[in-house]
């Protein structure tokens, strides 16, 4: 882990080498194990690998060449369909063995939490969970010597149309993945004492 944290960087110069499907699947299979608040996992991961789609995605991402030229891009998508009685929450809660009474208690808990919230408020909650998954994704990729760049600059309306899901889903980040001959630059970070408060 120390090596990953010291050497992972935002890569913007990818080679033409494609990542094997098995490696992409491994990255995402491990990413899906990321923690999330209440264990709800309010995310989806869309894999983009065709050259035409990457070219279009690069344009949507403010014409960023490293998106156009990467091997694969992962679009991380948040969901806001988290009302108490929705099928998604029922499925997430019902994965663990529960008596009918305990299941209903859990559903009532989520209804009390999410039902008073607007779609935007729920989306903000879900977006924060996606950020945690993204951090794991890029570090998992680095462990396989796959370089990455997290992209938050894009035309949201166009990217939402590109994703093509319903109104309960919103893309929040794009992660460009690929191989590179680029060397990790020296880290420039605040010192331990500057960021750590010990009481």
N, C-alpha and C positions, 0 to 999 in steps of 0.2 A: 504493500500500500504506500509506503514511503516513496518508493521509486515512481509510482504512478502519480502521486501528488506533486513530486518535484519535476516531472517531465511532461505532464500533459499540458498542452497549450492550444490556443485557437489557431488552427491551421487554415491557411488561405491559398496554399499551392499544392493541389493534389495531382498525383500522377494519373495516367490513364488506366492503371491496373484496377480491375473490378474486385470487390469483396465477394467471396464465396457466399452463397445463400446460407450455408451451414453456419458461417460466422455471424451473419446478420441475425439469423434465428437465435443463436446463442446469446448475442447481445440483448435482444428483446426478451428472451425467455428469462434472463436474469434480471433485467430491468423491471419486469412485471412483478417481481418479488419486493419491490421498494415499499417502504412504509407509507401509510397514508392515515390521516386523521380518521379515527373510528373504523379503520380498515375498509373504507368504502371503495377505494381505488377508482376515483371518478375520472378516468382517462381512457383514451384510445391512442394507438400508435399506428400511423399510416406510413408504409414504406413506399418510397418513390425511387425507381431505378432506371426506367427507360429514358434514353437520351432526350427525346422530344419533351417528355414530361419534366425532366430536370431543367431543360432550357426554358420552358414556360414558368416553372417554379422560380428559377433565377430571376426572371423579369419581374415576377410578383414580389420577390424579395429585393426590391429596389435595384435591380440589375446587378446583383452581386455575382461576380464571375465564379467564386468558389462554390456557390450553390449550383451553378450551371455545370461546373466541371468535376464535381464530386462523383464518387461511385454510387452512393445511395444517400438519400435524404430521408430523415424521419420527421414527420409532422406530428407533434404532440398536441393532442386535442383534449380539451376539458369538456365536461358535461354538466348541465344544470338541471337535469330531470331527477331531482333528488327529493321530491315531496314524499311525505310519510307513507302514503299508500301505493307508491309507484312500483312497478314490477321489478325495476332494477334494484331498489333498496330491499325489497322482499327477497329477491334472489341472493343478494350479498349477505343479508342477515341469516337466511335459512341454510347457509352452507354448513353451519355448525349444528350438531344435534341439540334441539331445544324442545321442550314441551310446548304445546299450543299456547299456554299461558305466558311462558317466557318469550316466545316469538312475538306475541301481541304486545307485550311490555316493551320489547326492543323497537317494534314498529311505532308504538306510541311515542317513544323517546325521540325518534328521528322526525316524526310528524311535528312534535312540539318544537324541535330545533329548527327545521327547515321550512315548514309551511308558512310561518309569518314573514319569511324573507322573500325579497324580490328575486327574479331570475338573475339580475346583475349581482346581487349579494351572494347568491349561491355560486355563480360563475367565479367570483373572486375567491371564494373558498376552494373551489375545484382547481383554479389556476395555481394556487399556492401548492397544492398537492402535486401538480404536474411539474413544478419547479424542482421538487425533491426527486422525482423520478428522472428528470433530465440530468441532474448532477450525477446520479448513479449511472445513467446511460453512457455519458462521456468517459467516466472513469472505467467502466467495464470495457468499453471500446479500447481505451488506452492499454488495458491489461492484455489485449489481443493484438497490440501494435497497430490498431486502427486509429487514425487521427480524426479529429472532430473540430467543428466550429459551431457554436450556438448562435443562432440568428433570431433576433427579435425585431428586426427592421423589415416590415413587409406591409403590403396593402391588405388590410384585414378583410375588406369586402371581397376582393378578388381571391384571396386565399380561402376564405370560407366557401366561395363558389367552386374553387378547385377541389376542395375536400369533398363537397357534395353530400354532406350529411344534413339532417334536419335541424330545425332552429334550436334544439337543445344541446348542440355541439358547437364549440368554437375553438379554432386553432390558436394556440398560445405561443408556441415556439417551433422553429425548424432547426434540425441538427444535421449539418452536412458531415458525411462520413467518407473516408477514403484512405488511401495510402499516400505517403509523401516522403520525399527526400529532404524536406525542410527540417532543420535541426531546431530543437527546443531552445528558445532564447533564455538568457539568464532571468530568473525570477526577480521581479521588482515588487515587493510587497511590504506592507508595514511590518515593523518588528513585533516579536512576541509581546514585549512590554507595552507596545502602543495599543494593542488590541485586546489584551487579556487583563481583566480587572479581578484581582484576588482579594477576597474579604475574609 
